[in-house]
Structure formats: C-alpha cells, structure tokens
Amino acid sequence: MKLKLLNTSAGRITKVYAALLLGITLILCAVIMTVVGFRQFQVQRQQTRGIVGGLERSFIANRNDWYWWRLGSPMDTKKSFVRIKVQPSDKKTRYLYSPHAKRFVSQNQLSKTTVITKNVAYSNKLGLYYHASASDASASAQTPNVRYDVWTKLSGVTGLLWLLFRLIIFIVLGFLILGTWLIYLLARKLNQPLVALTKATKSINDDIYNQYQKQLPVPKTPQEVHDLSQGFNQLLQSLNARARADRQFVSNASHELKTPIATIRGHISLIRRRGEQHPEIIPTSLGFIDQESERMQRLVESLLKLSHANQLELSPEAVNLSQLIEDISQRYAAALPQQLITHVQRDVVAWVNFDSVEQIIINLLNNAHKYSASDTVIEIKLEAVGQEVTLSVIDEGNGIPADQKAHIFDRFYRGNNGQTAGGNGLGLSIVKQLVDVNHGTINVMDHSPQGTIFEVTLPRKVAGPE
Ligand code: ADP
C-alpha cells in the first residue's frame, strides 16, 4: 500500500521535490558555512596578529612593561593567550604570561596536537586555535632577545558554525515537512482528473451489460487529460459500433439460417405425416429439402469465408494480375450467358495475397452475371497508374439505386434486385474485407447508359532490384 502510494504521480513528484530540496539545502549549507567560517577565521587571525603587533610595538622586556601593556589592552584573556620569552644575554631566560596562558601552554604541551596549517592547529584538549609569533633580536648586549607568542582559540568560529548548521537543518526540516506536504497536496489535486478518469473507466468495465455504451467525463483542464478522455471516448464509440455490428451480424446469421431449417423440418414432418398415404408428395418435398439445404450450405460457406477474411493473416506476394484475369476469364467465359471481354494492360504486378484477389474478382464477376441480362456484355479492365493498380468489373445490368449504394457492403444487405435473385447479401461484404486486408479501396459507380462499375485499387509492385 505504502509502495503504491509512492508510485503514484503525486508520490513521485513529492519524492523528486524532497530530493531536490535536500540537495539544494546541502549545497547552500556548505556554501554558507564556508563563507561565514572563513570570514570569522579572518577576523580572529587579524585580532591575533594585532595583539602580536601591539606587543612588538610596546617592546616588553620586563614585568613592569608587561603590566602597563596589559592595562591598556582590550584582549580577552579567556580566548587569547600571550607568552613573552625574555632572554637577556647575561641572565637566565624569563617568561611572562597573560592570565590563563600558563595553563593553556602546559595543557597544549600535554595534549595531542594536529597541525592543520602553519598557524592553525587542533589540540584534543583545547580545540582549534590560531598561533602567531614574533621576535625582537637584540641589537646590543644590553637589550635582551624577546619572543612573543599569541594563541587565540577558534572556538568562537566553530561555535558559530555549529549554531549555523543546526539553524539550517532546523529550517530545512521545516521546509521539508511543510513543503513536502504542500507539494503532495498540489500534486494530488493535479492528478485528480486522472484518478477520476480511472474510476470512470473501471465503472464502465464493471458494467458488463452496458459495455462501451457509456462515455467518460471530459474535464476542461488539464489539456492532456482532456485529450486523453476524448480519445478514449472515440475508442469507446468505435468499440460500441463494432459490438453492435457483431450483435447484428449474429442475429442476421441466425435469422438467415432459421428460414431454411424451418422449411426443411416442415417438409420432413410433412413426409412423416402424409408420406405413407400420399407418396406423390415425397419427391416435391425432397426437392425443397435439397434446395434449402443447398442454400444453407452456401450461407455457411459464405459465413466461413467472412470470418476467415476477418482473421486473414495477409502474406502479400507479387501477383501478375494480367495473367490472373486472363485465367479467370478463360475459366468463366464458357459458363456465363453474358459476353465476357477483357481490357488488360500487360504484366501488371500487384503486391497482394493471391487467393484473396482471385476471390474478389470471382465475387464481382458473379454479381455482374447475377444482376445483368444474358444478352449483355461484362467487361474486366486492368491498368496500372503510379503506385496503384486499378481493376474494374463493368456490367450493363440493372444498376444500383443511389440510396442503396451506401449499404451494399454491409453484411446481409440485399438490394431490391438481390432479394429477387435469392442472394444471401454476404458477397460484397466479403469483397470489401478482402480489399481492406490487401490495403486497397473499392468504389461503386454507375455505368452509362446502364449498369454498374466496381472499381478496386490495389498496391502495385513496381519492378526493381530485389
Ligand atoms: P447478394 O448478391 O448475395 O445479394 P451482395 O453482397 O453480393 O449480396 O450484394 C449486395 C446487394 O448489392 C445485392 O443484393 C444487389 O442488390 C446489389 N448488387 C451487387 N452487385 C450488383 C451489380 N453488379 N449490379 C446490380 N446490383 C448489384
């Protein structure tokens, strides 16, 4: 659950914000502490050097000088320590110490000291300190050699840095907690439309009876979610149309099958009831049964073709359509009462699936034959233009009324002439599907003065280096 929360957009934005804030603060902290620390260090160094300079200028060589110097000096004897080493040429070396300085020096000698720079050292007992020194070499035998040592504890600097560090951490923590919370709230608000979209999608999914019929709410902002919901609604609409068409198809198919089955069962029961007393009805009934079962067989075959075309895994190849049309016309010319003529450009090669294109031509030829008088002409034309191949089947038959043209590719649609011809209304929908899987187009037009033109375009295979 916790992991899920962190993986949401809001969680991720919050995580990035927290990491960013932490990173910036650490860098800022380092910069501030370096600058402030260095400035403080410079002040302390200046002070220490000032003390040494003051001592040098005063030239302290005995206890009296030292006493007077101390009276005028504002030096903080708890932080700065002075040792003056006086070495007269004839007498013993003497040391003068500021208050606490003696103890500082002895402790320093006893503790473990790490030298950091020439003047800065760290002692485990005294902490960080700065050391400056100067010496007055005697010019004559009367004046002694004097060396001044001044140490200043840098505890003020470290204390300030420590205080700064704690302050920064405190502020950062405050920002981190408050900022993270605010950012999380903001990110959640921004994600709200997406969450609502997900909920709506789930409820559509759960509603199994109304699947695809509902639409998702489309928020005005943010633009991305607005576009996503609109896209989703379009998808739902097309799924809905598809589902409706499928339902329609199943109901049409069962309706079409119901009629021949009812006729067959009717004649069987008629033979059972009356066959013995009136055997003369048997041949007529068997004739009907034969006719109806043949109709059923044709219907089932068409349905199978349709479902096959639907799932056809297209394996395109270079098909010489000129050759194919000549073959088909030779096969069918004798069987058709109409005159079949071809106007075929030579060696037109298309990039299509052979079986499906053969099926397209046969279906269109079959329709041209079905819906034309016997004394008319059926023409097949083939030409290649640019990247396309155009194949036309032209008849001089009844033609298709304008209002029916939009429906002839629908499954089970039969026009006026189709109903009288006893077709099942699946031929052209099979053709349409096969054209689609071959990445082609199909158009229907009137033929002048009478008849219909079916024009199919297919992708051309232009000869080139293999
Ligand atoms: P069927 O021919 O089995 O009825 P189709 O899907 O092949 O089904 O055709 C659908 C309808 O289109 C037909 O019922 C018919 O009205 C019309 N049609 C198809 N081809 C032609 C044509 N060449 N001439 C006139 N009408 C046609």
Boltz pocket constraint, residues with backbone or C-beta under 6 A from the ligand:
constraints:
  - pocket:
      binder: B
      contacts: [[A, 364], [A, 367], [A, 368], [A, 371], [A, 395], [A, 397], [A, 398], [A, 399], [A, 400], [A, 408], [A, 410], [A, 413], [A, 414], [A, 415], [A, 416], [A, 417], [A, 418], [A, 419], [A, 422], [A, 423], [A, 424], [A, 425], [A, 426], [A, 427], [A, 428], [A, 429], [A, 452]]
      max_distance: 6.0
